[in-house]
Amino acid sequence: MANPLCFENYDNFLAWLKQHNRSTGSNYTNIQSSSVRVFNQKNGTDIRLDVKFIEAKYECRYKIKITKSSRKKKSTSNCPAYFLLQYNQKVDQLMITEMNSSHRHDNKRKYKMHEFDGKQFSTLKSSSV
């Protein structure tokens, strides 16, 4: 990613994630992580605890129903969209360093671009009633 999203601490990231999930209809959840506390103990470092994770992978947990026409069997598959959140010691911030934003589901919503700390991301357009 050319200009990754950066967050001062984990709480700032969670605020962004909550808004992103709500506005896009996605359901990103943490599936794998390495905590700062364990990293500090193993490496003798003193990284701020409000960072919470050295690295965390989030996946869109939207379930897709798949029907095989020949046998009429139904199964589910997870959406392939994910991102990797990593702590960067040089800038002392959490950063989204890797992302696959190709969802395998249609939320049937209209999106518009917004900025968060100078970075662009899409959110749901307000519907006029």
Secondary structure, DSSP 8 states (H G I E B T S, - for coil): --S--EESSHHHHHHHHHHHHHHHT--EEEEEEEEHHHHHHHHT----GGG-EEEEEEEE--EEEEEETTTTEEEEEE---EEEEEEETTTTEEEEEEEE---SS-----EEEEEETTEEEEEE-----
